[in-house]
Amino acid sequence: LSTDKTVKVLNILEKNIQDGSKLSTLLNHNNDTEDEERLWRDLIMERVTKSADACLTAINIMTSPNMPKAVYIEDVIERVIQYTKFHLQNTLYPQYDPVYRVDPHGGGVLSSKAKRAKCSTHKQRVIVMLYNKVCDIVSSLSELLEIQLLTDTTILQVSSMGITPFFVENVSELQLCAIKLVTA
């Protein structure tokens, strides 16, 4: 592909990333029936998954060998980082480590050990799939850091995203990817 077409593809991917970058998957509509809530969650997870695929595609394009400098679009990189940070903090960490969950009923304060003791280890298939995609994104971001110089604000965002997994339990694959990211 020519550089112009590749840049256009990346700009389209950015719009797809933006679509799912602020969607919370932990919906709890009090007045909805179980079926309605399941349908909402399925719709949101579909958009979030589509955005994760767009992130991976954009990062894979940028980390391909012999890419021209025009391909490293700062807005696309920042959007990928924004998406990843949001879903780590709002979707994956609460699913994998109960300490990060917010009680929707505002119940009593439990210690972190008590929260972890009450946690079930069963994860939805779509959450596991999102977790694997986010691990791939974090790993690919470390490759991008070795290829392209980024702005200070972007580096700060990436470094905070790379350090946070070490304070979360049950995310060992993500921690391995974060080691790669932090060292890069």
NORWOQUI-V309804 format. One record per backbone hydrogen bond with DSSP energy under -1.0 kcal/mol. CO is the residue of the C=O (numbers start at 0). NH is the residue of the N-H. If there is no record, write none. Layout:
CO,NH
CO,NH
This chain:
1,5
2,6
3,7
4,8
5,9
6,10
7,11
8,12
9,13
10,14
11,15
12,16
13,17
14,18
32,36
33,37
34,38
35,39
36,40
37,41
38,42
39,43
40,44
41,45
42,46
43,47
44,48
45,49
46,50
47,51
48,52
49,53
50,54
51,55
52,56
53,57
54,58
55,59
56,60
57,61
58,62
60,63
67,70
68,71
70,72
72,76
73,77
74,78
75,79
76,80
77,81
78,82
79,83
80,84
81,85
82,86
83,87
84,88
85,89
86,90
86,91
87,92
90,94
91,95
92,96
96,99
97,100
102,105
110,114
111,115
112,116
113,117
123,127
124,128
125,129
126,130
127,131
128,132
129,133
130,134
131,135
132,136
133,137
134,138
135,139
136,140
137,141
138,142
139,143
140,144
141,145
143,147
150,154
151,155
152,156
153,157
154,158
155,159
156,160
157,161
158,162
159,163
162,165
163,166
164,167
170,174
171,175
172,176
173,177
174,178
175,179
176,180
177,181
178,182
179,183
